């Protein structure tokens, strides 16, 4: 195997704990509609939304961005869609890092 180089991506994982399961499901519905709107605007999207089985009021979102500019442009568009996620007032913990993907 020959190592040709690295691809750098940014991965952001956010854990949101809502007041109840219904709020978590509202957030998931918002995420699905936002994903569709972003695709309509020709954004490349790599997102996963996971609802905890043991804590159904907890939602984990995993975004992978091509680079800093890609992340900023997606987050800017998302902030214009709908204020619902902030009005649900979840407790949030976010993790962000550079993902190094081997390209062989």
CORTA-V678126 format. One record per run of one state. SS is the DSSP state (alpha for helix, beta for strand, coil for the rest). FROM is the first residue (numbers start at 1). LEN is the number of residues. If there is no record, write none. Layout:
BEGIN
ss:from:len
SS:FROM:LEN
SS:FROM:LEN
END
This chain:
BEGIN
ss:from:len
coil:1:4
beta:5:13
coil:18:3
alpha:21:20
coil:41:6
beta:47:5
coil:52:6
beta:58:8
coil:66:2
alpha:68:14
coil:82:2
alpha:84:4
coil:88:3
beta:91:13
coil:104:1
END
